[in-house]
Amino acid sequence: MSPVPVAVALSLVSAVAYAAAAVAQERLAARGSTAGAPRLLASGAWWGSVALNAAAALLHVVALRYGPLTVVQPLGALTLVAAVPLGARIAGRRVSRVEWRGTALTLLGLAALLVAATGPAPDGVLSLPEALAVSGAAAALIGVLARPGARPGLRHATASGTASGVASALTQTVTVAVTDRSGPLPGVQVAAVALLVAAFAAGGLLLSQTAYRGGLGAPLAVVTLANPVAAAVIGLSLLGEHLRGGPAGIVLALAGAALASRGVVRLSRAAPPSGRPAAAVPSPGAGPVTGPAPRPRPSGPERLTAAGR
């Protein structure tokens, strides 16, 4: 049996866990968008979202051992597909028809990507110089996107997705090197790459928490798109991964990417900006009556008539 279906199954469960964590993070950000790190560290809900992220990351790591980046990373878009109905249920609303259409487009696009990208289990790893070069370039880009004073939003979401994609690529190097002891990386170098994985994973988590202050839909959509793009660039350029089917496979992959992107954008626009229900507005006449309604003040000729009475 091919190991790729195992990677797909693990990625699906990982996406659901990531979706639950994203919804929890967004609700935390909505309740206290100005709360600092000490406040978060004292929150049980925050640690619950961290545990969900950790479980999802562990499943993702195992999936990367059985499938290439070009297969595993696009499945991360299912995080948004799962987060939309989950967030709607928690917010007490129904999933709209536009959101269902966005979900369908995303799934069709992912199916096309999987057909084009399905390949053998990964066996290539980044050398230490390559890992350091990738990390340096990614850190510079993240620093520009999330520079101090920048308003939380899509730039932080792009930085979060980039950090998570780089962490996935580095994770694949660590898992292949650890499970294949004849690999080119000595133990000390594997440990160094593992530290980089931890740094980028933690950075991605904190950046996403900041991005969710502006709501769940659009930031999560950007994270979902930036993550596989960053990982695919590394996988195709440095790890020797490739698409199946030659030119036809490239066309199919581009069509799938376009469909998935359209679905993700539609999902991000369809969901309420904050992922939470709107404030209740009292209906006319609601509430206790405290006295007679004030009479309108006469003006113009009516005022003169009233004065002569």
C-alpha positions in Angstrom: 0.0 0.0 0.0 1.3 3.5 -0.9 2.2 5.6 2.1 0.6 8.7 0.6 -3.0 7.8 1.7 -1.7 7.6 5.2 -0.3 11.1 4.9 -3.6 12.3 3.5 -5.6 10.8 6.4 -3.2 12.2 9.0 -3.4 15.6 7.3 -7.2 15.6 7.5 -7.3 15.0 11.2 -4.5 17.6 11.7 -6.6 20.2 9.7 -9.6 19.6 12.0 -7.4 20.1 15.1 -5.8 23.3 13.6 -9.4 24.6 12.8 -10.5 24.1 16.4 -7.4 25.8 17.7 -7.9 28.7 15.3 -11.5 29.2 16.4 -10.3 29.2 20.1 -7.6 31.7 19.4 -9.9 34.0 17.5 -12.4 34.0 20.4 -9.6 34.8 22.8 -8.5 37.7 20.7 -12.1 38.9 20.4 -12.6 38.9 24.2 -9.4 40.8 24.9 -7.5 42.1 21.9 -5.3 44.3 24.1 -4.3 41.5 26.5 -0.6 41.0 26.7 1.5 37.8 26.9 1.2 37.4 30.7 -2.6 37.5 30.5 -2.6 34.9 27.8 -0.2 32.6 29.7 -2.6 32.7 32.6 -5.5 31.7 30.5 -6.6 28.1 30.5 -8.4 28.6 27.1 -5.0 29.8 25.6 -3.3 26.6 26.8 -6.1 24.6 25.4 -5.5 26.2 22.0 -1.8 25.5 22.4 -2.5 21.8 23.1 -4.7 21.6 20.0 -2.0 23.2 17.9 0.6 20.8 19.4 -1.6 17.8 18.6 -2.2 19.0 15.0 1.5 19.7 14.6 2.4 16.2 15.7 0.0 14.7 13.2 1.4 17.0 10.6 5.0 15.8 11.4 4.0 12.2 11.0 2.1 13.0 7.7 5.3 14.6 6.4 7.2 11.4 6.9 4.8 9.5 4.6 4.0 12.2 2.0 5.8 15.0 0.2 5.3 18.6 1.0 3.4 19.2 -2.3 0.7 16.7 -1.0 0.6 17.4 2.7 0.7 21.3 2.7 -2.2 21.9 0.3 -4.4 19.8 2.6 -3.8 22.5 5.2 -6.5 24.5 3.4 -9.0 22.1 4.9 -8.4 24.0 8.2 -10.4 26.9 6.8 -13.1 24.5 5.5 -13.5 23.0 8.9 -13.1 26.3 10.8 -16.0 28.1 9.0 -18.8 25.7 10.1 -17.2 25.3 13.5 -16.9 29.0 14.0 -20.5 29.5 12.8 -21.9 27.0 15.2 -20.1 28.5 18.2 -21.3 32.0 17.1 -24.8 30.7 16.9 -25.5 31.2 13.2 -26.0 29.0 10.1 -23.4 28.4 7.4 -24.5 30.4 4.4 -24.9 29.2 0.9 -21.9 31.3 -0.2 -19.8 29.6 2.4 -20.8 26.1 1.2 -19.9 27.1 -2.4 -16.5 28.3 -1.2 -16.0 25.0 0.6 -16.9 23.1 -2.6 -14.5 25.1 -4.7 -11.7 24.6 -2.1 -12.3 20.8 -2.1 -12.3 20.6 -5.9 -9.1 22.6 -6.1 -7.4 20.4 -3.5 -8.5 17.3 -5.4 -6.8 18.5 -8.5 -3.7 19.5 -6.6 -3.5 16.0 -5.0 -3.8 14.3 -8.4 -1.0 16.4 -9.8 1.3 16.3 -6.7 0.9 12.7 -5.5 4.4 11.1 -5.6 6.7 8.8 -3.6 7.4 9.2 0.0 10.0 11.9 0.7 13.7 11.0 1.0 15.4 14.3 0.4 16.6 16.6 3.2 18.0 20.1 3.5 21.6 20.4 4.3 22.5 22.6 7.2 23.7 25.5 5.0 20.4 25.2 3.0 18.3 25.1 6.2 20.2 28.2 7.5 19.7 30.1 4.2 16.0 29.3 4.1 15.6 30.3 7.8 17.5 33.6 7.2 15.5 34.5 4.2 12.2 33.6 5.9 13.1 35.5 9.1 13.9 38.6 7.0 10.5 38.4 5.2 8.6 37.8 8.4 10.4 40.8 10.0 9.3 43.1 7.2 5.7 41.8 7.3 5.3 41.9 11.1 7.5 45.0 11.8 6.8 46.8 15.1 4.0 49.3 14.8 2.3 47.4 12.0 -1.5 47.1 12.4 -2.5 43.5 13.1 -4.1 41.9 10.2 -3.3 40.3 6.9 0.4 41.1 7.0 0.7 39.2 10.3 -1.3 36.4 8.8 1.1 36.2 5.8 4.0 36.1 8.2 2.3 33.4 10.2 1.7 31.3 7.2 5.2 31.7 6.0 6.6 30.7 9.3 4.4 27.6 9.5 5.4 26.6 5.9 9.1 27.0 6.7 8.6 25.0 9.9 7.0 22.2 7.9 9.8 22.0 5.4 12.4 21.9 8.2 10.3 19.4 10.0 10.4 17.1 7.0 14.2 17.3 7.0 14.3 16.4 10.7 11.9 13.5 10.5 13.6 11.9 7.4 17.0 12.4 9.0 15.9 10.8 12.3 14.2 7.8 10.8 17.0 7.2 8.3 20.2 7.1 10.3 22.3 6.8 7.1 21.2 10.3 6.1 23.6 13.1 5.4 22.9 15.1 8.6 24.9 14.3 11.8 23.0 14.4 15.1 24.2 17.8 16.1 23.0 19.3 12.9 19.7 17.6 13.2 19.3 19.2 16.7 20.1 22.6 15.2 17.4 22.2 12.6 15.0 21.0 15.2 15.6 24.3 17.2 14.8 26.2 14.0 11.6 24.2 13.7 10.6 25.1 17.3 11.4 28.8 16.7 9.3 29.1 13.5 6.4 27.0 14.9 6.2 29.2 18.0 6.6 32.4 15.9 3.8 31.2 13.6 1.5 30.6 16.5 2.0 34.0 18.1 1.7 35.8 14.8 -1.6 34.1 14.1 -2.9 35.1 17.5 -2.1 38.7 16.6 -3.6 38.4 13.2 -6.9 37.0 14.6 -7.6 40.3 16.4 -9.2 41.4 13.2 -11.4 38.4 12.9 -11.1 34.8 11.8 -12.1 34.5 8.1 -9.7 36.7 6.2 -6.6 36.1 8.4 -7.1 32.4 8.4 -7.6 32.4 4.7 -4.3 34.2 4.2 -2.5 31.8 6.6 -4.0 28.9 4.7 -2.7 30.1 1.4 0.7 31.4 2.5 1.6 28.1 4.3 1.6 25.7 1.3 3.1 28.3 -1.0 6.1 28.7 1.3 6.5 25.0 1.7 6.0 24.2 -2.0 8.7 26.6 -3.0 11.1 24.9 -0.7 10.0 21.4 -1.7 10.2 22.0 -5.4 13.4 24.0 -5.5 15.5 22.3 -2.8 14.1 18.9 -2.0 13.7 17.5 -5.5 9.9 17.2 -5.3 8.0 17.4 -8.6 4.6 17.3 -10.1 3.3 14.3 -12.0 2.2 14.2 -15.6 4.7 16.7 -17.1 3.1 19.8 -18.7 -0.4 18.4 -18.2 0.3 17.9 -14.5 1.5 21.5 -14.2 -1.7 22.8 -15.9 -3.8 20.6 -13.6 -2.0 21.9 -10.5 -2.4 25.5 -11.6 -6.1 25.0 -12.2 -6.5 23.3 -8.8 -4.6 26.1 -7.1 -6.8 28.7 -8.8 -10.0 26.9 -7.7 -8.8 26.4 -4.2 -7.7 30.1 -4.0 -11.1 31.2 -5.2 -12.8 29.0 -2.7 -10.7 30.3 0.2 -11.2 33.9 -0.8 -15.0 33.3 -1.0 -15.0 31.7 2.4 -13.0 34.6 3.9 -15.5 37.1 2.4 -18.6 35.2 3.3 -17.9 34.7 7.0 -18.6 37.6 9.4 -15.4 39.7 9.9 -15.0 38.7 13.5 -16.5 35.2 13.5 -18.9 36.2 16.3 -22.5 37.2 16.4 -23.5 40.8 16.0 -24.6 42.7 19.1 -28.3 42.5 19.9 -30.3 45.6 18.9 -33.4 46.3 21.0 -36.6 46.1 18.9 -38.8 49.2 18.8 -40.8 49.6 22.0 -38.7 47.0 23.8 -37.7 47.6 27.4 -39.5 49.2 30.4 -41.6 52.3 29.9 -40.3 55.0 32.2 -42.7 57.7 31.3 -44.9 59.3 28.6 -43.2 59.8 25.3 -42.1 63.5 24.8 -44.3 65.5 22.5 -42.6 66.9 19.5 -41.7 70.6 19.9 -43.7 72.8 17.5 -42.0 75.0 15.1 -42.9 77.7 12.5 -46.6 78.5 12.3 -47.5 75.8 14.7 -45.4 77.5 17.4 -47.3 80.8 16.9 -50.6 79.0 17.0 -49.6 77.2 20.2 -48.5 80.5 21.8 -51.9 82.2 21.1 -53.9 79.5 22.9 
